[in-house]
């Protein structure tokens, strides 16, 4: 619901920006907006706080190196389609890559099959390395864990997983890493003891 409102507000802001003068924009509300609502919304668009936030968002968007080819479909929509596609279900019967990695691969390639950015390819190679290392260590990892390890997380946002997914707390990740290293150490000690016997 909030996403729809954001998109609607964006569309109204684009309507406002297409006019050359502020007066012209104020006098020409969109057809589906009441005039008094438009005047209030136009006032919001002209506030300094809104303009500063808009400029910051524009700057942040320009700094993005790795975009995706998903278009207007959300991460979850693509994931849902991938999970329910017949081909994917047949492929996933064999031990292959996690579905999140397949989605990353699919959404970071151009139509000609090339990567959209070298960093996207590097991220994917790192994901494969993490998965291979976990398999060698005999540890099961899911696609989300691989994403968190390779793409890192910001507080309250997990990269590559859309806005609805919250990253696991760093304390939980620390404990999991410590548990993993202790497990490897105990397996190593058990192997040494077996060799001594």
PyMOL commands that set and color helices and strands:
alter all, ss='L'
color gray80, all
select helices_A, chain A and resi 2-17+22-27+35-46+48-63+75-84+86-91+99-107+118-137+143-151+170-196
alter helices_A, ss='H'
color red, helices_A
select strands_A, chain A and resi 153-154+157-158
alter strands_A, ss='S'
color yellow, strands_A
deselect
rebuild
show_as cartoon
